[in-house]
């Protein structure tokens, strides 16, 4: 459990690092897009090469894995829709800019909805971090690196989005600190929940989380990277995928 706590803290710490960078440094949108695209590529590789393969091997049931995967995506998309319509859209820079272009000043944004949105984005990843430690294998190392690389631009983009609403630095740091604490607890929860769970439960849970993470990538990281970085981010995403693939085979 201590390992799950430390690894969850390591992976989640990138959120605060990214928040501080977005808060105090002038990070170009192109640089943000590059980091975001690279992290997205690493996560896609970890999902397809490691997590979904492990889930299928654990269950040997395409139906269980498929239904769990689709359920995870549906839960994320549904939750994301509800949160955005409750004023949580400014937790992302690109979504915040889109709202401003529509004439929304951000005054109707909700701090609680923004917090729920950051938790929705981060919990599936951190749960899998703990779960991968519980079941062993090589998935954990690559996935922790993938989560770290995706959390860094998420913290940067989220901070820039929250600043569009006029939110104070103190409140922004409070939101990200709360997110970090919950993600660490999620990592520990994943470790404890799947430590002695049957293989079928392990498979369904990992596939569910994979569906939620892939939906998050398609909804957030990849569109935002393309919006700020243009066509070249496709090559950066491919590079991230290739690196994660080679690491998974090397270790």
C-alpha positions in Angstrom: 0.0 0.0 0.0 2.9 2.3 0.7 4.2 1.7 -2.8 0.8 2.6 -4.2 0.7 5.8 -2.2 4.2 6.8 -3.3 3.7 5.9 -7.0 0.3 7.7 -7.0 1.9 10.7 -5.5 4.7 10.7 -8.0 2.3 10.4 -11.0 -0.1 13.0 -9.6 2.6 15.5 -8.6 2.8 16.5 -12.3 -0.6 18.1 -11.8 0.8 20.6 -9.3 4.0 21.1 -11.3 2.0 21.9 -14.4 -0.3 24.2 -12.4 2.7 26.2 -11.1 4.2 26.4 -14.6 0.9 27.6 -16.0 0.5 30.1 -13.1 3.9 31.7 -13.1 5.5 31.1 -16.4 4.6 32.3 -19.9 4.2 28.9 -21.6 3.6 29.2 -25.3 0.5 27.4 -26.6 2.7 25.5 -29.1 4.9 24.2 -26.3 1.8 23.2 -24.3 0.4 21.5 -27.4 3.6 19.5 -27.9 3.7 18.2 -24.3 0.0 17.4 -24.4 0.3 15.5 -27.7 3.3 13.5 -26.5 1.5 12.6 -23.3 -1.5 11.5 -25.3 0.6 9.3 -27.5 2.2 7.6 -24.5 -1.3 7.0 -22.9 -2.7 5.6 -26.1 0.2 3.2 -26.3 -0.2 2.2 -22.6 -3.9 1.6 -23.1 -3.7 -0.5 -26.3 -0.5 -2.4 -25.8 -0.7 -3.0 -22.1 -3.9 -2.4 -20.3 -6.4 -3.8 -22.7 -4.2 -6.7 -23.5 -3.9 -7.5 -19.8 -7.6 -7.2 -19.4 -8.3 -9.6 -22.2 -5.7 -12.1 -21.0 -7.2 -12.0 -17.5 -10.8 -12.7 -18.6 -10.4 -14.4 -22.1 -13.8 -12.8 -22.8 -14.1 -10.3 -25.6 -17.7 -9.6 -24.4 -16.7 -8.7 -20.8 -13.8 -6.5 -22.0 -15.8 -4.8 -24.7 -18.8 -4.0 -22.5 -16.6 -2.7 -19.7 -14.6 -0.6 -22.1 -17.7 1.0 -23.6 -19.2 1.5 -20.1 -16.1 3.4 -19.0 -16.3 5.7 -22.1 -20.1 6.3 -21.6 -19.7 7.2 -17.9 -16.9 9.6 -18.7 -18.7 11.3 -21.6 -21.9 11.5 -19.6 -20.2 12.9 -16.5 -18.2 15.4 -18.6 -21.4 16.6 -20.2 -23.1 17.2 -16.9 -20.1 18.9 -15.4 -19.7 21.3 -18.3 -23.3 22.3 -18.2 -22.9 23.1 -14.5 -20.2 25.6 -15.2 -17.1 23.4 -15.1 -15.9 24.0 -18.7 -13.3 26.5 -17.6 -11.1 23.7 -16.2 -9.6 23.5 -19.7 -8.0 26.3 -21.5 -9.4 25.5 -25.0 -12.9 25.1 -23.6 -12.6 28.3 -21.7 -11.5 30.2 -24.8 -14.4 28.7 -26.7 -16.8 30.0 -24.1 -15.3 33.4 -24.1 -15.7 33.5 -27.9 -19.4 32.8 -27.4 -19.6 35.8 -25.1 -19.4 34.0 -21.7 -17.1 35.9 -19.4 -16.7 33.0 -17.0 -18.7 34.6 -14.2 -21.2 31.8 -14.3 -18.4 29.2 -13.9 -18.6 27.0 -10.8 -15.6 26.2 -8.6 -17.2 23.0 -7.4 -18.0 21.9 -11.0 -14.4 22.7 -12.0 -13.1 20.6 -9.1 -15.5 17.7 -10.0 -14.2 17.9 -13.6 -10.6 17.6 -12.6 -11.4 14.6 -10.5 -13.3 13.0 -13.3 -10.2 13.4 -15.5 -7.8 12.1 -13.0 -9.4 9.3 -11.0 -9.4 6.6 -13.7 -5.7 7.1 -14.4 -4.7 7.0 -10.8 -6.9 4.0 -10.1 -5.2 2.0 -12.8 -1.8 3.1 -11.4 -2.6 1.4 -8.1 -4.3 -1.6 -9.8 -1.3 -2.3 -12.0 0.9 -2.4 -9.0 -1.5 -4.9 -7.3 -1.6 -7.3 -10.2 2.1 -7.0 -11.0 3.6 -7.2 -14.5 5.3 -4.5 -16.5 2.3 -2.3 -17.1 2.9 -0.2 -14.0 6.2 1.4 -15.0 5.1 2.5 -18.5 1.7 3.6 -17.3 3.0 5.7 -14.4 5.3 7.5 -16.9 2.3 8.0 -19.2 0.1 9.4 -16.4 2.9 11.8 -15.3 3.4 13.1 -18.9 -0.4 13.6 -19.3 -0.9 15.3 -15.9 1.8 17.9 -16.6 0.0 19.6 -19.5 -3.4 19.0 -17.9 -2.3 21.0 -14.9 -0.9 23.8 -17.2 -4.0 23.9 -19.4 -6.4 23.7 -16.4 -4.7 26.5 -14.6 -4.8 28.7 -17.7 -8.5 27.9 -18.1 -9.3 28.7 -14.5 -7.4 32.0 -14.7 -9.7 33.0 -17.5 -12.5 33.2 -14.9 -10.5 35.5 -12.7 -10.0 32.7 -10.1 -7.2 33.5 -7.6 -4.0 31.5 -7.5 -4.8 30.4 -4.0 -8.1 28.9 -5.1 -6.5 27.3 -8.2 -3.8 25.6 -6.0 -6.5 24.4 -3.6 -8.4 22.7 -6.4 -5.3 21.0 -7.7 -4.1 20.0 -4.3 -7.5 18.5 -3.6 -7.3 16.7 -6.9 -3.8 15.4 -6.1 -5.0 14.1 -2.7 -8.0 12.3 -4.2 -5.9 10.8 -7.0 -3.5 9.4 -4.5 -6.4 7.8 -2.6 -7.7 6.4 -5.9 -4.3 4.8 -6.5 -4.4 3.2 -3.0 -8.0 2.2 -3.7 -7.1 0.5 -7.0 -4.3 -1.4 -5.2 -6.5 -2.6 -2.4 -9.5 -3.3 -4.6 -7.8 -5.5 -7.1 -5.2 -7.0 -4.8 -7.3 -10.1 -4.1 -10.0 -9.6 -6.7 -10.9 -12.4 -9.1 -9.4 -12.2 -12.6 -12.8 -11.4 -14.1 -13.2 -8.4 -11.8 -9.6 -7.3 -12.6 -10.3 -7.5 -16.4 -13.6 -5.6 -16.2 -12.2 -2.9 -14.0 -9.1 -2.3 -16.1 -11.2 -2.2 -19.3 -13.7 0.2 -17.7 -10.9 2.6 -16.7 -9.3 2.2 -20.2 -12.5 3.3 -21.8 -12.8 6.3 -19.6 -9.2 7.4 -20.2 -9.5 7.0 -24.0 -12.7 9.1 -23.9 -10.8 11.7 -21.9 -8.0 11.8 -24.5 -10.4 12.2 -27.4 -12.4 14.8 -25.6 -9.6 16.9 -24.1 -6.0 16.3 -24.8 -5.9 15.5 -28.5 -8.3 18.3 -29.6 -6.6 20.8 -27.4 -3.2 19.8 -28.7 -4.4 20.2 -32.3 -6.1 23.5 -31.6 -2.9 25.1 -30.2 -0.2 23.2 -32.1 -1.6 22.5 -35.5 -0.8 19.6 -37.8 2.7 18.9 -36.4 1.3 17.6 -33.1 0.3 14.4 -35.0 4.0 13.6 -35.3 4.6 14.3 -31.6 1.8 12.0 -30.7 3.2 9.2 -32.8 6.6 9.8 -31.1 5.0 9.4 -27.7 3.2 6.2 -28.8 6.5 4.7 -30.2 8.5 5.5 -27.1 5.9 4.0 -24.8 5.7 0.9 -27.0 9.5 0.4 -27.0 9.6 0.9 -23.2 6.9 -1.7 -22.6 8.8 -4.2 -24.6 12.2 -3.3 -23.1 10.9 -3.7 -19.5 
